[in-house]
Amino acid sequence: MHSQGVKIPFLAGWILILTELGGSAWAQAVPEVRPVLPGEDAKNYHLVWSDEFDGTSVDTQKWNFRTDSKAQSTQEPGNASVANGMLTLALKQQSAQGKAYTGGGLISRRTFEFGYYEARLRVPAEAGWHTSFWTQKYDGVGTNPKLSAQELDVIENNSAKLHGYAATVHRWAPPSRTLGSKWCPTPDLFQAFHVYGGEFTPERVRFFFDGTLVLSVDVSKEPHSEQNIWLTSIAYFNVKKGAKAVAPAAAEFDYVRFFEAK
């Protein structure tokens, strides 16, 4: 999972780097990371920001921890860890701030706007957890959308349904409404890691699953704003029907990347 061949399974070009060694310059070819997009679309982008999670702890220069209480869990910084080339969000049955469960998440310190957002991840197998890779401007407290013109949900999965996920574009600028949403049928999302992508342009938002287009939404007449990247998993289930979250569980993220148009 963490070898170079899996971390970057979609190399499509090469960059030459000149290195000074023993008084003589020599050229070494290194792979250029390309997005998981169809054909010519991939060539239109270059990587400008990423986290491959190759360290031993969360890079706090890149990330804020999600620490709000929402749905049925409080999000704890200690539930987010990095090891063996992976970000793991531990999901626990644990009391915190009036909630019976704890989840976790990271929110990028940097803001982004137009480009291609991509993450490779695996959702938990246990029921009761809402795992997502999405973008919205962060207000420093929680998921209040007041600062954001829109929200791009590249993937939202409720783990009671492992054979699909929702991709959605929300408009938050008044009047708020959903601009487009689709349930995307898939193989079992716990059994393997998959690549989820969201392309954001002034005219259109397109969502991809393993490089295949699943939804396109016209946003040409909509207001736009900067976005933060969110990687999160929280307890979310129907209390009225007596459902509960199954814990312990974990959501795993292999990498997250942002590409800009060349």
N, C-alpha and C positions, 0 to 999 in steps of 0.2 A: 504494500500500500504506500510505503513512504520512499520507495526507490525513485530515482529520477525518471524512470520509465513510466511510472504510474502517476507521479505528481504532474508530469507534463506529457500527456499521452497524445498531444496534438501538435507536435512541432511541424512548422511549415515554412521555415526560413532560417537563415543563418546570419549572425553578426560577426564581423571580424574585429578582434581586439588586438592592438599592438602592445606588446609587453617588452620591457627592457630587461634583458637577461645576459649577463656576462659581456656587456658592452655592445651587444648586437640586438637589433630589433627583430622580432619574429611574430608572425600572425597566428593566432589561435582561434579556431572557429568555435563559437558557443551557440547553443540553440536560442532562437527567438521565440518567446512565448506568444502564441496566437490564441485568440478566443475560440471557443467551441461554437462555431457558426458555420452555416453552409457556404462552401466555395468562395466566391468573390467577396462575400460579406466579411469574412475573417481577415482579408487582406486590407480592409479599410481602417483597421484599428491597430493601435500600438499600446502596450502596457505602460501605465504611468503610476500605478499604486497597487500594492498587494500585501497580503500576509499569508505566507506558506505554513505558518505555525511550526517552524523548525526549531524553535528555541525550547526553553525549559519552564517558561512562565509567560503569562499574558504580557504583551508589549504595551505598557501603559502610555507610551508616547504616541501610539496609534489609536488606543481604545479607551473609552470610558466603560465602566461596568453598569449594567442595568440594575437598578436598586429599588424599583417601585413595587407596590403591592397591587396586583390586578388579577381579575378572575379569582381563582382559588389558591394563588401562591404569592409569596413574597420572593423577589429575586435577590439572591445573595451573591456578592462578589466571590466568596470562597467556593461557589459551585462551578466557576469557570476556571479550567486549568489547561495548560499546554504541555504535551509530552509526546515523544515518538512521532513527531510530524503531524499532530492532530490537536485541534481545540475540542475539548469535551465539556459539555454542559451537564453537570450532574443534577438529577431530578430526584427530590427526596420527600418522604413523608416526615415533615419536621415543622413544628410550630414556630411562626415568626410573624410579628406584627398583626396578630389576629387571624392569620391564615394557617391552615393545617398542612400546607405543602410549601416547599421552596423550589424555585426554578433558577434560571440564570440567563445571562446574555451580555453581549458586547455591543457598544455603539461607537462608530468611528468618530475620532476627534476631528478629522478632516471632513469638510463638506465637498460634495460633488454636484454636477448637474448633468449636462448632456454627455452621453457616452454609453458604454456597454458594461453592465454589472454582472459578475459571474461568481458562483460558489459551487463547490462540490461537497455534498453532505449526505448523511444518513439519518433518518428520523428514528426515534425510539420505537421498539416493538410493543411496549406496554401501553395500554389504553389510558386516556385522560390527559394527554400532553399536546399542547399546541406549539408546533415548531415552525419557525419562519425565517426567511431571508427576505428582507424588505428595506425600503428606503423612505425616509421622512425626515424633515428638519427636526432636530432634537432641541427641546427647550431647556435642557439641563435638569429636568425633574422627572418627566415620564413621557407618556405617549400623547400628551395634549397637542392637537394639530394646529394650534393657532398661528404658529410661525410658518407653516408649510402650505404652499398652494396645492400640493397633491401628495398622495402616498402611492408608491408602487410596490405591490405585493408580488414578488417574483415567485415565491412559494409560501403557502400556508397549508400545513397539514395537521389535522386532528388525528392522533394516532389510533383512534378507534377504527379509522378507515385507512388502511395501509395501501390500498390500490388506487390512490389518486390524491390530488391536491387542488387547491384553488389558486388561480392567478387573477389579480384584480388591479384596476386603476381607480383610485378614489380622488375626486376633486374636493379639497377642503376650503379653497377660497369661496366665499359666499357667491351664489347659493351652493352649498355642499351637496354632492350627489355621487353615485357610482357611475363612472364613465364606461366601464366595461369589465366583465368578470366571466370566468369560465372554469368549470370543473374539468380537470384534465385526468382521464383514466391512465393508469400506469401499471407496471408490474409492482410486486410487493416492495415498498420503499424502504423497508428495513433490511431486506436480504442483500442489497447492494448499494454502493454509493452511486449517486447520479449528479449530473451537472445541470444547474439551473441558471438561466441567463435572462437578463432584462435589458433591452436596448431602448434608450431614452433620447429622442430627438425633439426639436421644436414642433415637428409635424405629427409624430407617431410614437407610440410605445409598443414594442413587440416583445413577447415572452417566448422562451425556448426551453425545451426539455431534451437534454443530451443532443443538442444541436438541431432539433426539429422544432419548427415554428408551431406554437399551440394557440396563440392569441395575438391579434393586432388591434390596437385601439387608436382612433383618430384623436389627437390632442392639439390640432393645428389652431383651434380657436380658443384654447384654454390658457389661463395664466400659468406660469412656471416659477419654480423657486429652487434654491439649493437643497440638497438632500444629504442626510447622514445615512450610513449603512448600518443596519441592525441585523445581528445574528442572535436569535433568542429561542427559548423554549420555556413555556409556562404551563401551569396546571389549568386546564380548561375543560369543563364537563357540565352536563345538565344536572344541576342539583335537584331540581323538581322531580326528576325521574329516578332519583336515588343513585345516580352514577358516582363513581369515585375514580381517582387516579391510582394507577398501579405503580408502586415505587419499591425499591429504587429503580431508576431508569436513566438513560443518557441519550443526548443528541450529540452527533459527532460531525465536525467540519474539517475537511481536508485542506481547503484553501478558500480565500476570497480575493477577487481581482477586479480592478477597474481599468478599462481601456478607453482612450480617447480616439476620435477620428483623426486620421493622418491629414 
